[in-house]
Amino acid sequence: MTDHPQDAAREAVEPEVVVSTDGRLGRLELNRPRAINALNHPMVGLLQEALEAWRDDDAVRTVLLTGRGERGLCAGGDIVSIWKDAKAGTHESARFWADEYVLNHTIGHYPKPYVAVMDGIVLGGGIGVSAHASHRVVTERSSLGMPETGIGFVPDVGGTWLLSSAPGELGTHLGLTAGSVGAGDAIALGLADHFVPTERLGELARRLVDEDAAEVLADLAEDAPAAPLLEQQGWIDECYAGDDAAAILRRLREHPAPEAQQAAETLAKRSPFAVTTTLRALREAAGMADLGEALAMELRLTVRFLDVPDFVEGVRAQVIDKDRNPRWTPATLEEVDGDAVAALFAPLPEGELRLPTSPGGTA
């Protein structure tokens, strides 16, 4: 889809997050449609500020998050800026991630109904501002995913918490292969709650102005579409068991199911170092008590991945030069140094993620 001139004009005069109220509804509209509403640091601040202002405001009963434009809610974080930071070695992205993860935690513990419309593309950071919501809406156009291992990175924004909570090994499959799912599988995996056709989204917003969110969604939601990934859970659970990424790839290659063969081909193209780290992170998150604990772990990983060669190389290949031919270091899962992976999980000497001590507290 080509960019529309009116999109550029609108972005020039309006903030990157349009904050407004209508009746008893607080509206948050991500407003970078030409970038599929990719999140940057100022946007995180605007979202956090609005949520804090509305937390104890009796005039606002419900919050609605949507994205401007037709392509999606949010394509993730502003990866080019993070790539430049990694190349420069300045680590300024650490502040962005810390604030972003506080925002994810705020959304996950928000005391009022928070309705996220996950229409179109929802990736990475887009998952963080929507999949922790109390009411998560998908449509026939929804495509949700955590694409990090494809750029030499790891799932964050609470992605390890969400994926590790999915049925069986479905989240492991999605996280390691950097895959995406449609509406039916998003609901089956626990990433979304309600299926509402796009033609009814306008009605959803209008009714939330003065009606209860749960009641409106119960009225407008339809039966979820088919969940093709869920139907594949048998071989997925068999192949993705355990803590050894190389063994997982071997089992996928040896399994007779064509879908397993395809998954093996996809997994072999991902960063071996990122895949190994992601697998460990998912296993760690599965034993954690809450979202906040997973976010703290993710900050350790993301800050240190700024110095991992595969991240700079992965973004170069997929986003900058777009040759789709990353040269991973090391090149295979068998060559990944387990001690190097383990070192990423150690507490940060410069300080851990500081989250609110209670849902209503401050960091």
C-alpha positions as CSV (number, residue, x, y, z in Angstrom):
1,M,0.0,0.0,0.0
2,T,1.4,3.4,-0.9
3,D,1.5,6.3,1.5
4,H,-1.2,8.9,1.3
5,P,-0.4,12.6,1.2
6,Q,-3.0,13.3,3.8
7,D,-1.1,10.9,6.2
8,A,2.0,13.0,6.0
9,A,0.1,16.3,6.4
10,R,-1.8,14.9,9.4
11,E,1.4,13.6,11.1
12,A,3.0,17.1,10.6
13,V,0.3,18.9,12.6
14,E,-0.8,16.3,15.1
15,P,1.2,14.5,17.8
16,E,2.5,11.0,17.3
17,V,-0.1,9.8,19.9
18,V,-3.4,11.6,19.7
19,V,-4.9,11.7,23.2
20,S,-8.6,12.7,23.6
21,T,-11.7,12.0,25.5
22,D,-15.3,11.5,24.3
23,G,-17.9,11.1,27.0
24,R,-16.4,8.6,29.5
25,L,-14.0,7.2,26.9
26,G,-10.3,8.0,26.9
27,R,-8.9,7.5,23.4
28,L,-5.2,6.8,22.5
29,E,-4.5,6.8,18.8
30,L,-1.0,5.9,17.5
31,N,-0.3,8.4,14.8
32,R,2.6,7.4,12.6
33,P,0.7,5.6,9.8
34,R,3.5,5.9,7.3
35,A,5.6,3.8,9.7
36,I,2.7,1.5,10.6
37,N,2.7,3.4,13.9
38,A,6.1,2.2,15.0
39,L,6.8,3.2,18.6
40,N,9.5,5.7,19.5
41,H,10.5,7.1,22.9
42,P,8.3,10.2,22.8
43,M,5.2,8.0,22.0
44,V,5.9,5.8,25.0
45,G,6.0,8.9,27.2
46,L,2.7,10.2,25.8
47,L,1.0,6.9,26.4
48,Q,2.3,6.6,29.9
49,E,1.3,10.2,30.7
50,A,-2.2,9.8,29.5
51,L,-2.7,6.5,31.4
52,E,-1.4,8.1,34.6
53,A,-3.7,11.1,34.2
54,W,-6.8,8.9,33.6
55,R,-6.0,6.3,36.3
56,D,-7.8,8.3,39.1
57,D,-10.0,10.5,36.8
58,D,-13.6,9.4,37.5
59,A,-14.7,11.1,34.2
60,V,-12.8,8.4,32.3
61,R,-14.3,4.9,32.6
62,T,-12.7,3.1,29.7
63,V,-9.5,3.5,27.6
64,L,-9.4,2.6,23.9
65,L,-6.1,2.1,21.9
66,T,-6.2,2.2,18.1
67,G,-3.8,2.9,15.3
68,R,-4.2,5.5,12.6
69,G,-4.0,4.3,9.0
70,E,-5.1,1.1,7.3
71,R,-2.0,-1.1,7.7
72,G,-2.0,-1.9,11.4
73,L,-2.0,-1.0,15.0
74,C,1.8,-1.0,15.4
75,A,4.7,-2.6,13.6
76,G,6.9,-2.6,16.7
77,G,9.7,-0.3,18.0
78,D,11.6,2.2,15.9
79,I,14.2,-0.4,14.9
80,V,16.3,1.8,12.7
81,S,17.0,4.2,15.7
82,I,17.9,1.3,17.9
83,W,20.2,-0.1,15.1
84,K,22.0,3.2,14.9
85,D,22.4,3.2,18.7
86,A,23.9,-0.3,18.6
87,K,26.3,0.7,15.9
88,A,27.4,3.8,17.8
89,G,27.7,1.9,21.0
90,T,25.9,4.6,23.0
91,H,23.3,2.3,24.6
92,E,20.7,5.2,24.6
93,S,18.0,2.6,23.8
94,A,18.3,1.3,27.3
95,R,16.3,4.3,28.5
96,F,13.7,3.7,25.8
97,W,13.3,0.1,26.8
98,A,13.1,0.8,30.5
99,D,10.3,3.3,29.9
100,E,8.6,1.1,27.4
101,Y,8.5,-1.9,29.8
102,V,7.1,0.3,32.6
103,L,4.4,1.2,30.1
104,N,3.8,-2.5,29.3
105,H,3.5,-3.2,33.1
106,T,1.1,-0.2,33.6
107,I,-1.1,-1.6,30.8
108,G,-1.0,-5.1,32.3
109,H,-2.1,-3.8,35.7
110,Y,-4.4,-0.9,34.7
111,P,-7.4,-0.6,37.0
112,K,-9.8,0.4,34.3
113,P,-11.0,-1.4,31.1
114,Y,-8.3,-1.0,28.5
115,V,-9.5,-2.0,25.1
116,A,-6.8,-2.6,22.5
117,V,-7.9,-2.9,18.8
118,M,-5.3,-5.2,17.3
119,D,-6.3,-4.6,13.7
120,G,-3.8,-5.2,10.9
121,I,-0.1,-5.7,11.6
122,V,0.8,-6.0,15.3
123,L,4.4,-6.8,15.9
124,G,7.0,-6.6,18.7
125,G,6.3,-3.3,20.6
126,G,2.8,-3.3,19.2
127,I,2.2,-6.5,21.1
128,G,3.5,-4.8,24.3
129,V,0.9,-2.0,24.1
130,S,-2.0,-4.3,23.3
131,A,-1.6,-7.9,24.4
132,H,-1.3,-7.0,28.1
133,A,-4.7,-5.2,27.9
134,S,-7.8,-6.3,29.8
135,H,-9.8,-6.4,26.5
136,R,-7.9,-7.4,23.3
137,V,-9.7,-7.2,20.0
138,V,-8.6,-8.9,16.8
139,T,-10.2,-8.6,13.3
140,E,-10.0,-10.5,10.0
141,R,-7.0,-8.4,9.1
142,S,-5.0,-9.0,12.2
143,S,-1.5,-10.4,12.0
144,L,0.3,-10.8,15.3
145,G,3.9,-11.8,15.9
146,M,7.2,-11.4,17.6
147,P,9.7,-11.3,14.7
148,E,12.8,-10.7,16.8
149,T,14.9,-13.8,16.0
150,G,14.8,-12.9,12.3
151,I,16.8,-9.7,13.1
152,G,19.2,-11.3,15.6
153,F,17.2,-10.1,18.6
154,V,15.0,-11.5,21.4
155,P,11.3,-11.2,22.2
156,D,10.7,-8.4,24.7
157,V,7.8,-6.1,25.9
158,G,6.6,-9.0,27.9
159,G,6.6,-11.3,24.9
160,T,8.5,-14.0,26.8
161,W,5.7,-14.0,29.4
162,L,2.9,-14.2,26.8
163,L,4.6,-16.8,24.6
164,S,5.5,-19.0,27.6
165,S,1.9,-18.9,28.8
166,A,0.5,-20.2,25.4
167,P,-0.8,-23.8,25.2
168,G,1.9,-26.5,25.0
169,E,4.8,-25.4,22.9
170,L,2.9,-23.1,20.5
171,G,4.5,-20.0,22.0
172,T,8.0,-21.6,21.6
173,H,7.3,-22.3,18.0
174,L,6.1,-18.8,17.3
175,G,9.0,-17.1,19.3
176,L,11.8,-19.2,17.8
177,T,10.7,-19.0,14.2
178,A,9.6,-15.3,14.4
179,G,6.3,-16.3,13.0
180,S,2.9,-14.4,12.9
181,V,-0.6,-15.6,13.5
182,G,-4.1,-14.5,12.5
183,A,-7.1,-13.8,14.6
184,G,-8.1,-17.4,15.4
185,D,-4.7,-18.5,16.6
186,A,-4.1,-15.2,18.4
187,I,-7.1,-16.0,20.6
188,A,-6.1,-19.6,20.9
189,L,-2.6,-18.7,22.0
190,G,-3.9,-16.2,24.6
191,L,-2.7,-13.1,22.8
192,A,-6.2,-11.8,22.2
193,D,-9.8,-12.2,23.5
194,H,-12.4,-11.1,21.1
195,F,-13.0,-11.3,17.3
196,V,-14.8,-8.2,16.0
197,P,-15.0,-7.7,12.2
198,T,-13.5,-4.4,11.0
199,E,-16.9,-3.2,9.8
200,R,-18.0,-3.1,13.4
201,L,-15.0,-1.2,14.8
202,G,-16.7,2.2,14.4
203,E,-19.7,1.0,16.4
204,L,-17.3,-0.4,19.0
205,A,-15.7,3.0,19.5
206,R,-19.1,4.8,19.5
207,R,-20.6,2.6,22.1
208,L,-17.6,2.7,24.4
209,V,-18.3,6.4,24.9
210,D,-21.0,5.6,27.4
211,E,-21.4,1.8,27.7
212,D,-19.6,-0.9,29.6
213,A,-16.7,-2.4,27.7
214,A,-17.4,-6.0,28.6
215,E,-21.1,-5.6,27.6
216,V,-20.3,-3.9,24.3
217,L,-17.7,-6.6,23.4
218,A,-20.1,-9.4,24.3
219,D,-22.6,-7.9,21.9
220,L,-20.3,-7.1,19.0
221,A,-17.8,-10.1,19.1
222,E,-18.3,-13.0,16.8
223,D,-17.0,-16.6,16.9
224,A,-13.3,-16.7,16.4
225,P,-12.1,-17.9,13.0
226,A,-10.2,-21.1,12.5
227,A,-6.9,-21.5,14.3
228,P,-4.6,-23.4,11.9
229,L,-1.6,-23.3,14.2
230,L,-3.6,-24.8,17.1
231,E,-4.5,-27.7,14.8
232,Q,-0.7,-28.4,14.5
233,Q,-0.1,-28.6,18.2
234,G,0.7,-32.3,18.1
235,W,3.9,-32.2,16.2
236,I,4.8,-28.7,17.7
237,D,4.6,-30.1,21.2
238,E,6.7,-33.1,20.2
239,C,9.4,-31.2,18.4
240,Y,9.8,-28.1,20.6
241,A,10.1,-29.9,23.9
242,G,13.2,-29.4,26.0
243,D,15.9,-26.7,26.4
244,D,18.2,-27.6,23.5
245,A,17.6,-25.5,20.4
246,A,19.8,-27.7,18.2
247,A,17.8,-30.8,19.2
248,I,14.6,-29.0,18.4
249,L,15.9,-28.2,14.9
250,R,16.9,-31.9,14.4
251,R,13.5,-33.1,15.5
252,L,11.8,-30.7,13.1
253,R,13.9,-31.9,10.2
254,E,13.2,-35.6,11.1
255,H,9.5,-35.2,11.6
256,P,7.3,-36.4,8.7
257,A,4.8,-33.6,8.9
258,P,5.3,-31.1,6.0
259,E,4.6,-28.2,8.4
260,A,7.5,-29.4,10.6
261,Q,9.8,-29.5,7.6
262,Q,8.8,-26.0,6.8
263,A,9.4,-24.9,10.4
264,A,12.8,-26.4,10.3
265,E,13.7,-24.5,7.1
266,T,12.5,-21.3,8.8
267,L,14.3,-21.9,12.1
268,A,17.6,-22.6,10.3
269,K,17.4,-19.1,8.8
270,R,17.1,-17.3,12.2
271,S,20.0,-16.1,14.3
272,P,21.4,-19.1,16.1
273,F,22.5,-17.0,19.0
274,A,19.1,-15.2,19.2
275,V,17.2,-18.5,19.0
276,T,19.2,-20.1,21.8
277,T,18.8,-17.1,24.0
278,T,15.1,-16.9,23.2
279,L,14.5,-20.5,24.1
280,R,16.2,-20.0,27.5
281,A,14.2,-16.8,28.1
282,L,10.9,-18.6,27.4
283,R,11.8,-21.4,29.8
284,E,12.8,-18.9,32.5
285,A,9.6,-16.9,32.0
286,A,7.5,-20.0,32.3
287,G,8.6,-20.3,35.9
288,M,8.1,-16.6,36.8
289,A,5.5,-15.2,39.1
290,D,4.3,-12.3,37.1
291,L,4.8,-10.0,34.1
292,G,7.1,-7.7,36.0
293,E,9.6,-10.4,36.6
294,A,9.7,-11.2,32.9
295,L,10.1,-7.6,31.9
296,A,13.1,-7.2,34.2
297,M,14.7,-10.3,32.6
298,E,14.0,-8.9,29.1
299,L,15.7,-5.6,29.9
300,R,18.9,-7.5,30.8
301,L,18.7,-9.2,27.5
302,T,17.8,-6.3,25.3
303,V,20.5,-4.0,26.7
304,R,23.2,-6.6,26.2
305,F,21.9,-7.5,22.7
306,L,23.0,-4.0,21.6
307,D,26.5,-5.5,21.8
308,V,25.6,-8.8,20.0
309,P,26.9,-8.7,16.4
310,D,23.8,-10.6,15.1
311,F,21.5,-7.7,16.0
312,V,23.4,-5.1,13.9
313,E,23.8,-7.7,11.1
314,G,20.1,-8.8,11.2
315,V,18.7,-5.3,11.0
316,R,21.2,-4.5,8.2
317,A,20.1,-7.5,6.2
318,Q,16.3,-7.2,6.8
319,V,15.7,-3.5,7.2
320,I,18.6,-1.4,6.0
321,D,20.1,-3.1,2.9
322,K,17.2,-5.5,2.6
323,D,19.4,-8.2,0.9
324,R,17.7,-10.8,3.2
325,N,21.1,-12.5,3.6
326,P,22.3,-12.1,7.2
327,R,25.7,-13.6,8.1
328,W,25.1,-14.9,11.6
329,T,27.8,-15.3,14.2
330,P,28.0,-18.2,15.0
331,A,26.4,-19.7,11.9
332,T,24.9,-22.8,13.5
333,L,23.0,-23.7,16.7
334,E,25.6,-26.2,17.6
335,E,28.3,-23.5,17.7
336,V,26.5,-21.2,20.1
337,D,28.5,-20.7,23.4
338,G,26.2,-21.6,26.3
339,D,28.2,-19.6,28.7
340,A,27.9,-16.5,26.5
341,V,24.1,-16.9,26.5
342,A,24.0,-17.5,30.3
343,A,25.9,-14.3,30.9
344,L,23.2,-12.2,29.3
345,F,20.8,-13.2,32.1
346,A,22.9,-11.8,34.9
347,P,21.6,-8.7,36.8
348,L,22.6,-5.4,35.2
349,P,25.4,-3.7,37.1
350,E,24.0,-0.3,36.2
351,G,20.6,-1.1,37.8
352,E,17.6,-3.3,37.2
353,L,14.3,-2.4,35.8
354,R,12.3,-0.3,38.3
355,L,8.6,-1.0,38.2
356,P,5.8,0.4,40.3
357,T,5.7,-1.3,43.7
358,S,1.9,-1.5,43.3
359,P,-0.5,-1.0,40.5
360,G,-1.2,2.5,41.7
361,G,2.3,3.3,42.8
362,T,5.2,5.0,41.1
363,A,8.5,3.6,40.1
